[in-house]
């Protein structure tokens, strides 16, 4: 029996060159952004983002099939 794949959005700290294993997968880019911003603030002390940073982050979100 074949398994059905689903598309998710994915982003992790290593996508920015950070030595951190955090990766988030979610159904929408907005969900990915929410979890990444929470992680960046609580773990890396980077709270709040400019529109330029937000655009940079969004541009690195990948589509993955699981």
PDB file of N, H, CA, C and O in Angstrom:
ATOM      1  N   UNK A   1       0.838  -1.175   0.000  1.00  0.00           N
ATOM      2  CA  UNK A   1       0.000   0.000   0.000  1.00  0.00           C
ATOM      3  C   UNK A   1       0.886   1.242   0.000  1.00  0.00           C
ATOM      4  O   UNK A   1       1.805   1.346   0.813  1.00  0.00           O
ATOM      5  N   UNK A   2       0.624   2.171  -0.889  1.00  0.00           N
ATOM      6  H   UNK A   2      -0.122   2.087  -1.550  1.00  0.00           H
ATOM      7  CA  UNK A   2       1.423   3.392  -1.020  1.00  0.00           C
ATOM      8  C   UNK A   2       1.062   4.384   0.087  1.00  0.00           C
ATOM      9  O   UNK A   2      -0.089   4.478   0.514  1.00  0.00           O
ATOM     10  N   UNK A   3       2.053   5.101   0.524  1.00  0.00           N
ATOM     11  H   UNK A   3       2.988   5.025   0.177  1.00  0.00           H
ATOM     12  CA  UNK A   3       1.845   6.121   1.538  1.00  0.00           C
ATOM     13  C   UNK A   3       1.634   7.465   0.849  1.00  0.00           C
ATOM     14  O   UNK A   3       2.309   7.784  -0.130  1.00  0.00           O
ATOM     15  N   UNK A   4       0.721   8.225   1.353  1.00  0.00           N
ATOM     16  H   UNK A   4       0.173   7.966   2.148  1.00  0.00           H
ATOM     17  CA  UNK A   4       0.484   9.543   0.785  1.00  0.00           C
ATOM     18  C   UNK A   4       1.400  10.560   1.444  1.00  0.00           C
ATOM     19  O   UNK A   4       1.556  10.576   2.665  1.00  0.00           O
ATOM     20  N   UNK A   5       2.004  11.408   0.624  1.00  0.00           N
ATOM     21  H   UNK A   5       1.878  11.395  -0.368  1.00  0.00           H
ATOM     22  CA  UNK A   5       2.847  12.476   1.131  1.00  0.00           C
ATOM     23  C   UNK A   5       2.035  13.754   1.250  1.00  0.00           C
ATOM     24  O   UNK A   5       1.043  13.950   0.548  1.00  0.00           O
ATOM     25  N   UNK A   6       2.475  14.609   2.145  1.00  0.00           N
ATOM     26  H   UNK A   6       3.281  14.450   2.715  1.00  0.00           H
ATOM     27  CA  UNK A   6       1.849  15.919   2.311  1.00  0.00           C
ATOM     28  C   UNK A   6       2.930  16.979   2.221  1.00  0.00           C
ATOM     29  O   UNK A   6       4.077  16.750   2.605  1.00  0.00           O
ATOM     30  N   UNK A   7       2.555  18.134   1.714  1.00  0.00           N
ATOM     31  H   UNK A   7       1.623  18.320   1.402  1.00  0.00           H
ATOM     32  CA  UNK A   7       3.504  19.231   1.603  1.00  0.00           C
ATOM     33  C   UNK A   7       3.477  20.068   2.883  1.00  0.00           C
ATOM     34  O   UNK A   7       2.415  20.407   3.405  1.00  0.00           O
ATOM     35  N   UNK A   8       4.666  20.385   3.366  1.00  0.00           N
ATOM     36  H   UNK A   8       5.528  20.109   2.941  1.00  0.00           H
ATOM     37  CA  UNK A   8       4.831  21.242   4.533  1.00  0.00           C
ATOM     38  C   UNK A   8       5.825  22.335   4.199  1.00  0.00           C
ATOM     39  O   UNK A   8       6.570  22.241   3.224  1.00  0.00           O
ATOM     40  N   UNK A   9       5.827  23.358   5.008  1.00  0.00           N
ATOM     41  H   UNK A   9       5.222  23.434   5.801  1.00  0.00           H
ATOM     42  CA  UNK A   9       6.831  24.420   4.957  1.00  0.00           C
ATOM     43  C   UNK A   9       7.841  24.103   6.054  1.00  0.00           C
ATOM     44  O   UNK A   9       7.462  23.643   7.131  1.00  0.00           O
ATOM     45  N   UNK A  10       9.124  24.347   5.788  1.00  0.00           N
ATOM     46  H   UNK A  10       9.432  24.721   4.913  1.00  0.00           H
ATOM     47  CA  UNK A  10      10.165  24.002   6.762  1.00  0.00           C
ATOM     48  C   UNK A  10      11.236  25.081   6.801  1.00  0.00           C
ATOM     49  O   UNK A  10      11.584  25.675   5.780  1.00  0.00           O
ATOM     50  N   UNK A  11      11.752  25.322   8.005  1.00  0.00           N
ATOM     51  H   UNK A  11      11.470  24.840   8.835  1.00  0.00           H
ATOM     52  CA  UNK A  11      12.852  26.258   8.211  1.00  0.00           C
ATOM     53  C   UNK A  11      13.574  25.876   9.490  1.00  0.00           C
ATOM     54  O   UNK A  11      12.951  25.443  10.459  1.00  0.00           O
ATOM     55  N   UNK A  12      14.879  26.037   9.490  1.00  0.00           N
ATOM     56  H   UNK A  12      15.385  26.389   8.703  1.00  0.00           H
ATOM     57  CA  UNK A  12      15.669  25.732  10.678  1.00  0.00           C
ATOM     58  C   UNK A  12      16.787  26.740  10.870  1.00  0.00           C
ATOM     59  O   UNK A  12      17.117  27.499   9.959  1.00  0.00           O
ATOM     60  N   UNK A  13      17.353  26.742  12.038  1.00  0.00           N
ATOM     61  H   UNK A  13      17.085  26.126  12.778  1.00  0.00           H
ATOM     62  CA  UNK A  13      18.447  27.664  12.343  1.00  0.00           C
ATOM     63  C   UNK A  13      19.648  27.443  11.426  1.00  0.00           C
ATOM     64  O   UNK A  13      20.330  28.397  11.051  1.00  0.00           O
ATOM     65  N   UNK A  14      19.904  26.197  11.068  1.00  0.00           N
ATOM     66  H   UNK A  14      19.350  25.422  11.373  1.00  0.00           H
ATOM     67  CA  UNK A  14      21.049  25.916  10.196  1.00  0.00           C
ATOM     68  C   UNK A  14      20.891  26.544   8.813  1.00  0.00           C
ATOM     69  O   UNK A  14      21.879  26.732   8.104  1.00  0.00           O
ATOM     70  N   UNK A  15      19.665  26.868   8.425  1.00  0.00           N
ATOM     71  H   UNK A  15      18.862  26.715   9.000  1.00  0.00           H
ATOM     72  CA  UNK A  15      19.443  27.571   7.154  1.00  0.00           C
ATOM     73  C   UNK A  15      20.053  28.968   7.170  1.00  0.00           C
ATOM     74  O   UNK A  15      20.216  29.602   6.128  1.00  0.00           O
ATOM     75  N   UNK A  16      20.387  29.436   8.369  1.00  0.00           N
ATOM     76  H   UNK A  16      20.255  28.921   9.216  1.00  0.00           H
ATOM     77  CA  UNK A  16      21.012  30.752   8.534  1.00  0.00           C
ATOM     78  C   UNK A  16      22.452  30.629   9.029  1.00  0.00           C
ATOM     79  O   UNK A  16      23.066  31.625   9.412  1.00  0.00           O
ATOM     80  N   UNK A  17      22.989  29.414   9.020  1.00  0.00           N
ATOM     81  H   UNK A  17      22.491  28.605   8.709  1.00  0.00           H
ATOM     82  CA  UNK A  17      24.371  29.192   9.434  1.00  0.00           C
ATOM     83  C   UNK A  17      24.568  29.076  10.933  1.00  0.00           C
ATOM     84  O   UNK A  17      25.707  29.048  11.399  1.00  0.00           O
ATOM     85  N   UNK A  18      23.496  29.007  11.697  1.00  0.00           N
ATOM     86  H   UNK A  18      22.570  29.029  11.318  1.00  0.00           H
ATOM     87  CA  UNK A  18      23.599  28.902  13.156  1.00  0.00           C
ATOM     88  C   UNK A  18      23.889  27.465  13.572  1.00  0.00           C
ATOM     89  O   UNK A  18      23.426  26.522  12.930  1.00  0.00           O
ATOM     90  N   UNK A  19      24.648  27.305  14.635  1.00  0.00           N
ATOM     91  H   UNK A  19      25.023  28.071  15.156  1.00  0.00           H
ATOM     92  CA  UNK A  19      24.956  25.987  15.184  1.00  0.00           C
ATOM     93  C   UNK A  19      23.845  25.598  16.153  1.00  0.00           C
ATOM     94  O   UNK A  19      24.047  25.556  17.367  1.00  0.00           O
ATOM     95  N   UNK A  20      22.674  25.316  15.598  1.00  0.00           N
ATOM     96  H   UNK A  20      22.511  25.350  14.612  1.00  0.00           H
ATOM     97  CA  UNK A  20      21.478  25.014  16.389  1.00  0.00           C
ATOM     98  C   UNK A  20      20.639  24.027  15.590  1.00  0.00           C
ATOM     99  O   UNK A  20      20.443  24.213  14.389  1.00  0.00           O
ATOM    100  N   UNK A  21      20.148  22.991  16.233  1.00  0.00           N
ATOM    101  H   UNK A  21      20.307  22.839  17.209  1.00  0.00           H
ATOM    102  CA  UNK A  21      19.402  21.930  15.550  1.00  0.00           C
ATOM    103  C   UNK A  21      17.905  22.209  15.408  1.00  0.00           C
ATOM    104  O   UNK A  21      17.162  21.338  14.954  1.00  0.00           O
ATOM    105  N   UNK A  22      17.448  23.403  15.787  1.00  0.00           N
ATOM    106  H   UNK A  22      18.051  24.110  16.156  1.00  0.00           H
ATOM    107  CA  UNK A  22      16.029  23.719  15.700  1.00  0.00           C
ATOM    108  C   UNK A  22      15.553  23.679  14.243  1.00  0.00           C
ATOM    109  O   UNK A  22      16.154  24.288  13.358  1.00  0.00           O
ATOM    110  N   UNK A  23      14.461  22.948  14.021  1.00  0.00           N
ATOM    111  H   UNK A  23      13.972  22.454  14.740  1.00  0.00           H
ATOM    112  CA  UNK A  23      13.788  22.900  12.720  1.00  0.00           C
ATOM    113  C   UNK A  23      12.294  22.905  12.990  1.00  0.00           C
ATOM    114  O   UNK A  23      11.817  22.213  13.890  1.00  0.00           O
ATOM    115  N   UNK A  24      11.568  23.673  12.225  1.00  0.00           N
ATOM    116  H   UNK A  24      11.955  24.235  11.494  1.00  0.00           H
ATOM    117  CA  UNK A  24      10.117  23.678  12.344  1.00  0.00           C
ATOM    118  C   UNK A  24       9.507  23.318  10.997  1.00  0.00           C
ATOM    119  O   UNK A  24       9.965  23.765   9.946  1.00  0.00           O
ATOM    120  N   UNK A  25       8.468  22.503  11.055  1.00  0.00           N
ATOM    121  H   UNK A  25       8.095  22.140  11.909  1.00  0.00           H
ATOM    122  CA  UNK A  25       7.655  22.170   9.882  1.00  0.00           C
ATOM    123  C   UNK A  25       6.217  22.488  10.229  1.00  0.00           C
ATOM    124  O   UNK A  25       5.733  22.145  11.308  1.00  0.00           O
ATOM    125  N   UNK A  26       5.542  23.146   9.310  1.00  0.00           N
ATOM    126  H   UNK A  26       5.934  23.425   8.434  1.00  0.00           H
ATOM    127  CA  UNK A  26       4.145  23.500   9.530  1.00  0.00           C
ATOM    128  C   UNK A  26       3.432  23.538   8.186  1.00  0.00           C
ATOM    129  O   UNK A  26       4.058  23.459   7.129  1.00  0.00           O
ATOM    130  N   UNK A  27       2.119  23.659   8.249  1.00  0.00           N
ATOM    131  H   UNK A  27       1.611  23.723   9.108  1.00  0.00           H
ATOM    132  CA  UNK A  27       1.334  23.660   7.017  1.00  0.00           C
ATOM    133  C   UNK A  27       1.403  24.987   6.278  1.00  0.00           C
ATOM    134  O   UNK A  27       1.200  25.022   5.064  1.00  0.00           O
ATOM    135  N   UNK A  28       1.687  26.085   6.984  1.00  0.00           N
ATOM    136  H   UNK A  28       1.852  26.057   7.970  1.00  0.00           H
ATOM    137  CA  UNK A  28       1.742  27.392   6.330  1.00  0.00           C
ATOM    138  C   UNK A  28       3.028  28.131   6.696  1.00  0.00           C
ATOM    139  O   UNK A  28       3.649  27.857   7.723  1.00  0.00           O
ATOM    140  N   UNK A  29       3.409  29.066   5.841  1.00  0.00           N
ATOM    141  H   UNK A  29       2.904  29.288   5.007  1.00  0.00           H
ATOM    142  CA  UNK A  29       4.581  29.896   6.113  1.00  0.00           C
ATOM    143  C   UNK A  29       4.355  30.760   7.349  1.00  0.00           C
ATOM    144  O   UNK A  29       5.295  31.022   8.099  1.00  0.00           O
ATOM    145  N   UNK A  30       3.119  31.206   7.568  1.00  0.00           N
ATOM    146  H   UNK A  30       2.355  30.994   6.958  1.00  0.00           H
ATOM    147  CA  UNK A  30       2.828  32.017   8.750  1.00  0.00           C
ATOM    148  C   UNK A  30       3.068  31.239  10.042  1.00  0.00           C
ATOM    149  O   UNK A  30       3.582  31.788  11.017  1.00  0.00           O
ATOM    150  N   UNK A  31       2.696  29.966  10.047  1.00  0.00           N
ATOM    151  H   UNK A  31       2.279  29.519   9.255  1.00  0.00           H
ATOM    152  CA  UNK A  31       2.956  29.131  11.231  1.00  0.00           C
ATOM    153  C   UNK A  31       4.454  28.961  11.446  1.00  0.00           C
ATOM    154  O   UNK A  31       4.936  29.035  12.576  1.00  0.00           O
ATOM    155  N   UNK A  32       5.189  28.732  10.362  1.00  0.00           N
ATOM    156  H   UNK A  32       4.797  28.672   9.444  1.00  0.00           H
ATOM    157  CA  UNK A  32       6.646  28.599  10.459  1.00  0.00           C
ATOM    158  C   UNK A  32       7.237  29.872  11.057  1.00  0.00           C
ATOM    159  O   UNK A  32       8.073  29.807  11.959  1.00  0.00           O
ATOM    160  N   UNK A  33       6.808  31.020  10.560  1.00  0.00           N
ATOM    161  H   UNK A  33       6.129  31.072   9.827  1.00  0.00           H
ATOM    162  CA  UNK A  33       7.311  32.296  11.067  1.00  0.00           C
ATOM    163  C   UNK A  33       7.025  32.452  12.555  1.00  0.00           C
ATOM    164  O   UNK A  33       7.893  32.890  13.311  1.00  0.00           O
ATOM    165  N   UNK A  34       5.831  32.102  12.977  1.00  0.00           N
ATOM    166  H   UNK A  34       5.126  31.746  12.363  1.00  0.00           H
ATOM    167  CA  UNK A  34       5.454  32.223  14.386  1.00  0.00           C
ATOM    168  C   UNK A  34       6.396  31.406  15.274  1.00  0.00           C
ATOM    169  O   UNK A  34       6.931  31.921  16.255  1.00  0.00           O
ATOM    170  N   UNK A  35       6.596  30.136  14.928  1.00  0.00           N
ATOM    171  H   UNK A  35       6.162  29.717  14.130  1.00  0.00           H
ATOM    172  CA  UNK A  35       7.447  29.270  15.740  1.00  0.00           C
ATOM    173  C   UNK A  35       8.913  29.686  15.685  1.00  0.00           C
ATOM    174  O   UNK A  35       9.627  29.597  16.684  1.00  0.00           O
ATOM    175  N   UNK A  36       9.355  30.138  14.523  1.00  0.00           N
ATOM    176  H   UNK A  36       8.774  30.211  13.711  1.00  0.00           H
ATOM    177  CA  UNK A  36      10.746  30.593  14.411  1.00  0.00           C
ATOM    178  C   UNK A  36      10.989  31.845  15.237  1.00  0.00           C
ATOM    179  O   UNK A  36      12.029  31.972  15.884  1.00  0.00           O
ATOM    180  N   UNK A  37      10.036  32.772  15.221  1.00  0.00           N
ATOM    181  H   UNK A  37       9.191  32.669  14.696  1.00  0.00           H
ATOM    182  CA  UNK A  37      10.189  33.991  16.010  1.00  0.00           C
ATOM    183  C   UNK A  37      10.192  33.684  17.507  1.00  0.00           C
ATOM    184  O   UNK A  37      10.964  34.278  18.260  1.00  0.00           O
ATOM    185  N   UNK A  38       9.336  32.764  17.939  1.00  0.00           N
ATOM    186  H   UNK A  38       8.709  32.281  17.327  1.00  0.00           H
ATOM    187  CA  UNK A  38       9.322  32.369  19.353  1.00  0.00           C
ATOM    188  C   UNK A  38      10.653  31.737  19.738  1.00  0.00           C
ATOM    189  O   UNK A  38      11.208  32.047  20.792  1.00  0.00           O
ATOM    190  N   UNK A  39      11.165  30.854  18.890  1.00  0.00           N
ATOM    191  H   UNK A  39      10.714  30.602  18.034  1.00  0.00           H
ATOM    192  CA  UNK A  39      12.443  30.184  19.166  1.00  0.00           C
ATOM    193  C   UNK A  39      13.586  31.204  19.186  1.00  0.00           C
ATOM    194  O   UNK A  39      14.411  31.200  20.099  1.00  0.00           O
ATOM    195  N   UNK A  40      13.628  32.074  18.175  1.00  0.00           N
ATOM    196  H   UNK A  40      12.958  32.077  17.433  1.00  0.00           H
ATOM    197  CA  UNK A  40      14.712  33.061  18.093  1.00  0.00           C
ATOM    198  C   UNK A  40      14.747  33.941  19.333  1.00  0.00           C
ATOM    199  O   UNK A  40      15.826  34.282  19.818  1.00  0.00           O
ATOM    200  N   UNK A  41      13.589  34.312  19.846  1.00  0.00           N
ATOM    201  H   UNK A  41      12.713  34.035  19.452  1.00  0.00           H
ATOM    202  CA  UNK A  41      13.528  35.177  21.024  1.00  0.00           C
ATOM    203  C   UNK A  41      13.912  34.417  22.294  1.00  0.00           C
ATOM    204  O   UNK A  41      14.735  34.892  23.076  1.00  0.00           O
ATOM    205  N   UNK A  42      13.319  33.242  22.501  1.00  0.00           N
ATOM    206  H   UNK A  42      12.650  32.857  21.865  1.00  0.00           H
ATOM    207  CA  UNK A  42      13.544  32.535  23.766  1.00  0.00           C
ATOM    208  C   UNK A  42      14.911  31.865  23.844  1.00  0.00           C
ATOM    209  O   UNK A  42      15.477  31.765  24.933  1.00  0.00           O
ATOM    210  N   UNK A  43      15.455  31.405  22.726  1.00  0.00           N
ATOM    211  H   UNK A  43      14.995  31.486  21.841  1.00  0.00           H
ATOM    212  CA  UNK A  43      16.731  30.680  22.759  1.00  0.00           C
ATOM    213  C   UNK A  43      17.916  31.553  22.363  1.00  0.00           C
ATOM    214  O   UNK A  43      18.979  31.472  22.978  1.00  0.00           O
ATOM    215  N   UNK A  44      17.739  32.384  21.343  1.00  0.00           N
ATOM    216  H   UNK A  44      16.876  32.450  20.843  1.00  0.00           H
ATOM    217  CA  UNK A  44      18.854  33.169  20.812  1.00  0.00           C
ATOM    218  C   UNK A  44      18.813  34.639  21.227  1.00  0.00           C
ATOM    219  O   UNK A  44      19.730  35.395  20.906  1.00  0.00           O
ATOM    220  N   UNK A  45      17.754  35.054  21.940  1.00  0.00           N
ATOM    221  H   UNK A  45      17.009  34.440  22.200  1.00  0.00           H
ATOM    222  CA  UNK A  45      17.659  36.432  22.401  1.00  0.00           C
ATOM    223  C   UNK A  45      17.418  37.441  21.288  1.00  0.00           C
ATOM    224  O   UNK A  45      17.640  38.638  21.469  1.00  0.00           O
ATOM    225  N   UNK A  46      16.965  36.958  20.141  1.00  0.00           N
ATOM    226  H   UNK A  46      16.784  35.986  19.993  1.00  0.00           H
ATOM    227  CA  UNK A  46      16.686  37.856  19.008  1.00  0.00           C
ATOM    228  C   UNK A  46      15.177  38.043  18.910  1.00  0.00           C
ATOM    229  O   UNK A  46      14.483  37.312  18.204  1.00  0.00           O
ATOM    230  N   UNK A  47      14.694  39.041  19.636  1.00  0.00           N
ATOM    231  H   UNK A  47      15.258  39.635  20.209  1.00  0.00           H
ATOM    232  CA  UNK A  47      13.255  39.288  19.711  1.00  0.00           C
ATOM    233  C   UNK A  47      12.881  40.440  18.786  1.00  0.00           C
ATOM    234  O   UNK A  47      13.569  41.459  18.725  1.00  0.00           O
ATOM    235  N   UNK A  48      11.786  40.258  18.074  1.00  0.00           N
ATOM    236  H   UNK A  48      11.227  39.430  18.123  1.00  0.00           H
ATOM    237  CA  UNK A  48      11.327  41.285  17.148  1.00  0.00           C
ATOM    238  C   UNK A  48      12.103  41.212  15.851  1.00  0.00           C
ATOM    239  O   UNK A  48      13.294  40.902  15.840  1.00  0.00           O
ATOM    240  N   UNK A  49      11.419  41.498  14.765  1.00  0.00           N
ATOM    241  H   UNK A  49      10.452  41.750  14.774  1.00  0.00           H
ATOM    242  CA  UNK A  49      12.082  41.488  13.463  1.00  0.00           C
ATOM    243  C   UNK A  49      11.622  42.676  12.645  1.00  0.00           C
ATOM    244  O   UNK A  49      10.477  43.118  12.743  1.00  0.00           O
ATOM    245  N   UNK A  50      12.533  43.182  11.840  1.00  0.00           N
ATOM    246  H   UNK A  50      13.463  42.823  11.761  1.00  0.00           H
ATOM    247  CA  UNK A  50      12.187  44.247  10.909  1.00  0.00           C
ATOM    248  C   UNK A  50      11.529  43.621   9.685  1.00  0.00           C
ATOM    249  O   UNK A  50      11.574  42.404   9.507  1.00  0.00           O
ATOM    250  N   UNK A  51      10.926  44.441   8.854  1.00  0.00           N
ATOM    251  H   UNK A  51      10.889  45.430   8.998  1.00  0.00           H
ATOM    252  CA  UNK A  51      10.310  43.889   7.641  1.00  0.00           C
ATOM    253  C   UNK A  51      11.372  43.297   6.729  1.00  0.00           C
ATOM    254  O   UNK A  51      11.105  42.330   6.016  1.00  0.00           O
ATOM    255  N   UNK A  52      12.567  43.862   6.743  1.00  0.00           N
ATOM    256  H   UNK A  52      12.783  44.647   7.322  1.00  0.00           H
ATOM    257  CA  UNK A  52      13.668  43.313   5.946  1.00  0.00           C
ATOM    258  C   UNK A  52      14.056  41.925   6.445  1.00  0.00           C
ATOM    259  O   UNK A  52      14.251  41.007   5.649  1.00  0.00           O
ATOM    260  N   UNK A  53      14.168  41.775   7.757  1.00  0.00           N
ATOM    261  H   UNK A  53      14.010  42.521   8.404  1.00  0.00           H
ATOM    262  CA  UNK A  53      14.498  40.464   8.338  1.00  0.00           C
ATOM    263  C   UNK A  53      13.391  39.453   8.069  1.00  0.00           C
ATOM    264  O   UNK A  53      13.661  38.295   7.749  1.00  0.00           O
ATOM    265  N   UNK A  54      12.144  39.896   8.201  1.00  0.00           N
ATOM    266  H   UNK A  54      11.925  40.836   8.462  1.00  0.00           H
ATOM    267  CA  UNK A  54      11.015  39.007   7.946  1.00  0.00           C
ATOM    268  C   UNK A  54      11.055  38.499   6.507  1.00  0.00           C
ATOM    269  O   UNK A  54      10.840  37.313   6.259  1.00  0.00           O
ATOM    270  N   UNK A  55      11.327  39.388   5.568  1.00  0.00           N
ATOM    271  H   UNK A  55      11.502  40.352   5.770  1.00  0.00           H
ATOM    272  CA  UNK A  55      11.411  38.976   4.165  1.00  0.00           C
ATOM    273  C   UNK A  55      12.560  38.005   3.930  1.00  0.00           C
ATOM    274  O   UNK A  55      12.425  37.059   3.154  1.00  0.00           O
ATOM    275  N   UNK A  56      13.690  38.234   4.597  1.00  0.00           N
ATOM    276  H   UNK A  56      13.800  39.003   5.228  1.00  0.00           H
ATOM    277  CA  UNK A  56      14.844  37.338   4.466  1.00  0.00           C
ATOM    278  C   UNK A  56      14.499  35.953   5.011  1.00  0.00           C
ATOM    279  O   UNK A  56      14.829  34.935   4.403  1.00  0.00           O
ATOM    280  N   UNK A  57      13.835  35.930   6.156  1.00  0.00           N
ATOM    281  H   UNK A  57      13.567  36.757   6.650  1.00  0.00           H
ATOM    282  CA  UNK A  57      13.443  34.654   6.772  1.00  0.00           C
ATOM    283  C   UNK A  57      12.466  33.916   5.859  1.00  0.00           C
ATOM    284  O   UNK A  57      12.644  32.730   5.582  1.00  0.00           O
ATOM    285  N   UNK A  58      11.442  34.616   5.397  1.00  0.00           N
ATOM    286  H   UNK A  58      11.298  35.580   5.622  1.00  0.00           H
ATOM    287  CA  UNK A  58      10.436  33.987   4.537  1.00  0.00           C
ATOM    288  C   UNK A  58      11.045  33.431   3.255  1.00  0.00           C
ATOM    289  O   UNK A  58      10.591  32.408   2.744  1.00  0.00           O
ATOM    290  N   UNK A  59      12.071  34.102   2.735  1.00  0.00           N
ATOM    291  H   UNK A  59      12.440  34.933   3.151  1.00  0.00           H
ATOM    292  CA  UNK A  59      12.683  33.652   1.482  1.00  0.00           C
ATOM    293  C   UNK A  59      13.423  32.319   1.643  1.00  0.00           C
ATOM    294  O   UNK A  59      13.723  31.652   0.653  1.00  0.00           O
ATOM    295  N   UNK A  60      13.711  31.940   2.863  1.00  0.00           N
ATOM    296  H   UNK A  60      13.468  32.482   3.668  1.00  0.00           H
ATOM    297  CA  UNK A  60      14.445  30.690   3.107  1.00  0.00           C
ATOM    298  C   UNK A  60      13.542  29.517   3.505  1.00  0.00           C
ATOM    299  O   UNK A  60      14.023  28.403   3.714  1.00  0.00           O
ATOM    300  N   UNK A  61      12.258  29.766   3.606  1.00  0.00           N
ATOM    301  H   UNK A  61      11.868  30.670   3.436  1.00  0.00           H
ATOM    302  CA  UNK A  61      11.322  28.689   3.916  1.00  0.00           C
ATOM    303  C   UNK A  61      11.240  27.747   2.721  1.00  0.00           C
ATOM    304  O   UNK A  61      11.031  28.175   1.586  1.00  0.00           O
ATOM    305  N   UNK A  62      11.406  26.467   2.995  1.00  0.00           N
ATOM    306  H   UNK A  62      11.576  26.118   3.917  1.00  0.00           H
ATOM    307  CA  UNK A  62      11.395  25.452   1.929  1.00  0.00           C
ATOM    308  C   UNK A  62      10.105  24.635   1.972  1.00  0.00           C
ATOM    309  O   UNK A  62       9.478  24.468   3.018  1.00  0.00           O
ATOM    310  N   UNK A  63       9.741  24.143   0.813  1.00  0.00           N
ATOM    311  H   UNK A  63      10.250  24.278  -0.037  1.00  0.00           H
ATOM    312  CA  UNK A  63       8.643  23.176   0.722  1.00  0.00           C
ATOM    313  C   UNK A  63       9.242  21.786   0.846  1.00  0.00           C
ATOM    314  O   UNK A  63      10.210  21.458   0.160  1.00  0.00           O
ATOM    315  N   UNK A  64       8.667  20.966   1.725  1.00  0.00           N
ATOM    316  H   UNK A  64       7.881  21.232   2.283  1.00  0.00           H
ATOM    317  CA  UNK A  64       9.115  19.582   1.882  1.00  0.00           C
ATOM    318  C   UNK A  64       7.900  18.667   1.828  1.00  0.00           C
ATOM    319  O   UNK A  64       6.789  19.055   2.189  1.00  0.00           O
ATOM    320  N   UNK A  65       8.132  17.480   1.382  1.00  0.00           N
ATOM    321  H   UNK A  65       9.034  17.165   1.089  1.00  0.00           H
ATOM    322  CA  UNK A  65       7.059  16.454   1.302  1.00  0.00           C
ATOM    323  C   UNK A  65       7.364  15.342   2.281  1.00  0.00           C
ATOM    324  O   UNK A  65       8.447  14.759   2.254  1.00  0.00           O
ATOM    325  N   UNK A  66       6.415  15.052   3.139  1.00  0.00           N
ATOM    326  H   UNK A  66       5.535  15.526   3.161  1.00  0.00           H
ATOM    327  CA  UNK A  66       6.574  13.977   4.132  1.00  0.00           C
ATOM    328  C   UNK A  66       5.369  13.069   4.087  1.00  0.00           C
ATOM    329  O   UNK A  66       5.299  12.099   4.842  1.00  0.00           O
TER     330      UNK A  66
END
